[in-house]
Amino acid sequence: MRILGTGSAAPKGVLTNDMLAEMVDTSDEWIRSRTGIKTRFIAKDETTLSLAREAAERALEASGVSRERIGLVVCATVSNEQRCPSLACFLQRDLGLREDILAFDLNAACSGFIYGLIVASNLVSEESYALVVGTEVLSALTDYRDRETCILFGDGAGAAVVAPRPSTAASGSAGLYWVSEACGNDEPLNITDFIHMDGHAVFKFAVETLIGNIRAVTKKAGLEPSDIDLFVCHQANERIIASAAKRLRVPLERFFMNLAQYGNTSAASVPIALDEAVRAQATKPGNKVVLAGFGGGLTAGAVYLTWS
């Protein structure tokens, strides 16, 4: 498959570390030193749908693909305000897409956009293209009395228009390789309306899985991690990415990061970062790029592509 265009959107509201310090026992220095986060965008009037629509519009414009060519909509989210119908169906309606297309939601937490790309790569055809969106309003699920979680999360959306791979090899075409895995336990959970996280366990899982998936996906592509020009990973914690870079023996400068501005936006994290990397011209023709996600479930996945 090929990615033809990307787009992203963020709410107008901003929540700074200093503002959080007035709500819970924390400080700007404490948050920045442990996560790398300085601010995060917080929805006020925006919704998962309105953010998804804005990001999708920008991705469609960037791709140059007409809406009649879209035959699949995949929305990755954990925070859709409505259980049914799916967010993808509402997005299909709002974008004026054809009625005879596939449209569904996917919940893989922070790995959602990666899973969406993997699904789309198996469903796009020569006749139709796909719209893959990651969109979250995590502020609605965040307990702002819990300093372990409220400092991490923000809201936003990112999208990509995906096309089938040309039937014949051509200069600038993109190849896709992927690996995906999930793990968890069978212990009963205390489910509430708010996000809960075992920070130490998640940190260890994230570092090990990020390293493992990058190694696995590059091996599948016949490459080494050191061959990759740009890594766009889930923006969860600066220390996670730095630890992975060190152990992979890859310069940290090759890992695109916008964590300081956005915080952790779950399924929106990778597509927002990818869109910003594209618009900042951090990707060059012929670059080898790896996208990698990891999140609640626990879930993880990675894709490799050649940028054209």
N, C-alpha and C positions, 0 to 999 in steps of 0.2 A: 504494500500500500504506500501511498504518498500523503504527506500533509501539505495542503495547498495554501492554507491561510490560517492565521490565529487571531484571537481577539480576547480582551479581558475587560472587566468592569469592577469598580469598587464603590462602596457607599460614600456619601459625603461626610458622614460623621467620623471623627477621629478620637480615639481613646489613648492618651499618653501614659507613660509609666508614672508620671507625677500625679495624674488624675487617679490612677489605681491606688497610689499610696494614700490617698484620702479615703479609700474604701476598705482596704485591708492592710494588715501589718506587712508592708513591703516598702521598697524604695527603687528609684530609677537605677541606682548602682547595682543593687541586688539582682534586679531582673536582667539588666544588660550583661552582667558578668556571668550569669548562669545560662542565659538563653540567646543573647545577642539581639533580643527584641527591644525596640525603642517605642514604636507606636503600632496601632492596629486600627483598621477601618471597622466601624460599627454601624449596622443598619438602623435607620430610624423609620423612614417611610418606605425603604426598599424591601423587597422580598426575594426569596430564592428565584422566583420566576422573573421578576423585573431585572435582576442582575444577570440571569442566564440569557434573557432576551437581548440585553445590551451587548454582552460579550459575543453572542452568536451573530448579531448584526455586523459587528466589526470583523468577525472571522469571515463571514460571507463576503463582505466588501473587499477584504484583503485577498481572498481566493479568486475573485472574479467568476465564481460559479453561480449560475442562475438558480433560483429557488426550485424551479421545476426539475432540476437534476438531483435534488436531495431525495434519497430513498430510505434513509435510516436516521433516526434521532435517538441518541443514547445520552441520558442525563445521569451523571454520577452525583449523589448527594446523600447525606444522612439527616438533613434538616428541612426537608420539604414540609411546608406548613399544612399540607393536606395529604392524607393517606392514600386516597383514591378519588379521582383518576390520577394517573402518574403526572409528574411534572413535565415529562417529555411530550405528553399529549397536549397539555396547555401550551407548551412552547411551539409545537407543530401548528396549533391554531393561531397563536399570536403572530407567528412569522409568515402566515399565509402559505404554508407548505401543502403539497398534495395530500389528499385524504387516504390514498391507497399506499401508504408507506408504513414501515415498522417504526414504532415509537415506544420506548420503555425506559424505566429507571433502573439504576444499578447501585447497590450499596456495598462498597468495599472500603468504606471509611476513606482514609487519606491515600489509599491505593486506587481509588475509584476511577480516576482519569486514565491510569495505566490499563486497568481492566477494560475500560471502555474502548481504548485503542485496540487492544487485543481482540475484543469482540468484533469491532468494526472491520478489522483486517480480514476476518473470516466471512463477513457478510456483504461487503461492497462488491459491486460487479461493474462490468463495462458500461452498463446502462444507468447506474445510479451511484451517487456519492453519499457520504455520511457526515453528519454533524455530531461531534462528540463534545459534551459540555460537562464541566465540573462546577458546581455552584453550591454555596453554603451561607447560611445565616446562623453561625454557631453561637452568636451572642444570645440567641433565644434558648440555648441549651446549657449556658454557662452560669454557674453559681458564683456570683460576685462576692460571696462571703468566703469562698474557698481559694486561698492564695496560691495553692499548688496548681490550680487549673486556670483560674481567671486571668492570669498574666499571659497565657499562651495564645489564646484563640482570637481570631478576627473573622470578618465576613468578606465575601467577594466571589467572583466567577471568572472562569476562563473557558475558551472554546477553541476548537480546531475543525476545519473542513478536511475530510479525508477522502482521497480518491483511490481507485484501484491502481495497482501497478501496471504499467504498460505491458502488453503481451510480448513485445520485443525489447531487448536491452537498448537503452538510449542514454546518451550523455546527460547527467543530471538527475536520472531517476533514482528513487530512494528504495533501499531494501529494509526489511523489518525482521528482526529476530527477537524472540521474547522468552522469558521464563517467569512463571508465576507460582506462588506457593501460599498455603494458608496453614495456620496452626492455632491451637487454643486448648482449653481444658473443659472437662465436663462438670466442674464444680458449680453449684447453683449460685447465681448472681443476685445481688440486691439491686433491682432495676428501679431507677427513679427518673425524673424528667431532666436531670442534670448530668453533665459529663463527669465521669469518675475515672481516675487513672492511677495505676501503680507506677509512679514515675521512674523508680530505679529499675524495675523489671522491663518497662517499655524501652528505656534508654539502652539497656544491654541488648534487647532483641533488635532494636533499630540499627545499632552499629553493626552487629554480626550479620543481620539479614541484608543490610545495604551492601556490605562488602561482598557477601556471598552471591547476591543477585547480579551485581556488576561483574564479578568474575565469571559467573555462569553465562551471562548474556554475551559478554565479549568473547568467551571461548566458543560459544555457538557460532559467532560471526567470524571465527578464525583470527581473533585479535587478542591483544593483551590490554589491560586497563590503561597502561601508559600510552597506548596508541590513540586513545580517545582525546579529541580536541576540546569537547565541552560536555560537562555533566549538568543536567538539570534535575535536581532531586527534590523530594518533598521537603518543604521548608518548615521543619519542626523545631530544630534547635541547632544553633551554630556549632555547638560542641560535638554533636553527632556527626555532622558533615566533616568537621575538621579531623575528628578521630578516624573516620573512614578514609579520608584523603591521605592521612599519614600512614595508615596501615597498607593502603594500596600503593604507596610510594608515588603518588600523583600530586603535582603542585596544587595547592588549595586554590590558586588563581583560575584553574580550569573548572571550578565548581561555581556556577552562577548562583548568586544569593540575593534575594530581596526581603529576607526574613525581618530585617530591622524595621522595615516600613509596614509590612503586612501581618506579621505574626504567623501563626499556624492557621491556614484556611482550609484544612482537610482536603477534600476532593478538588477544590479550586486551586490548591497550592501549585501543583506542577504546571497546569496550563497557564496560570497567571505568570509564573516565572518564565515559561517558554515564550509567551507573547512579549514580555519585556525584553528578553534576550534577543528576540528577532528584531524588535523595533530599535534596540540599542546597537544593532549590527554586531552582536557578539557571536553570531553564526556566520560563517563564510562558506561560499560554494566549495563543495568537496569535504567539508568538515565532517568528522565522525562524531556523532552525538549519542549520548545515552540519557534516557529519561528513567527515573527510578522513584518508586513510591513505597511507603510502608505505613501501616496504621492499625487501627482497632480491629480486632477479630480473633487472632492477629492476622493481618494480610500483608502481602508484599508482592512486588512485581517490577519488571524492568523491560524496556525496549531499546533496541539499537537501530539507528537509521543514519543514512548518509544525507547530509544537507545539500540541496541543489540550489 
